[in-house]
């Protein structure tokens, strides 16, 4: 007789699936297009997402720390793949750091004559989606635990 999966096993499988989805979105962002768009003119610099991975650690020099959210995302993905929801604080901080990459960066290219630029494109949106996917189970766990506490108080 086949063994049926218990509720906890289904939850662990769902969390592992979300971890796999977050990892796939992150890897997909490496091969998608991204562009650096100067705020003063319409001459973007277009490249692939892996360029952001390669040079993102230089972010503090252009007033962007979003790249450093990758370390926390890795921890969240590993926790999801093990069938555990990441902590709400960890997932929220990683999402917040990543979301800071939507802010303008300081242009380092002297040809632009523009102090500020935006980094946009499918690579950025796929990358941010991986953070959101990793954040959702943490937010649900937090919401479910708080909802259970308020019902017990009544």
C-alpha positions, 0 to 999 in steps of 0.5 A: 500500500503506498504511503501517503504524505503527511501535511508537514511533508507536503509543506516541506516539499512546497518550500523546497519547490519555492526555493528551486523557483527562487534559485531558477529566477536568480540564475535566469537573471544572469542571462537576461538583458539589463540596461543602465539608463542615464537620467538625462538622456536616452542612451542606455548601456545594455548588457547581460545580467551576469555583468551585475554579478561580476561587478556588483560588489563595487556597488558602494562606489556608485551608492548601491548596496543591492548586490550584497543582498545575494548573500542573504538570498543564498541563505534563504534559498538553502533554508527553503531547499531544506524545507524550512521557511527563512526567518522573517527578519532575514528574508525582509532584510535581504529583500530590502537590500535588493530593493535598494538597487532600484534607487539611482546609482552614480554614473562612473562613465565620463562619456555620460556627463550624467551624475545619476543612472537607473539599472533596469531590465528583465535581469533586474526584475527576475533577480528581484522576483527571486527575493520576493519568492524567498520572502513569501514563505517567511511572511506567511509564517509570520502572518500565520503565527500572529493570526494564531496568537490573536485568535487564542487571546479572544 
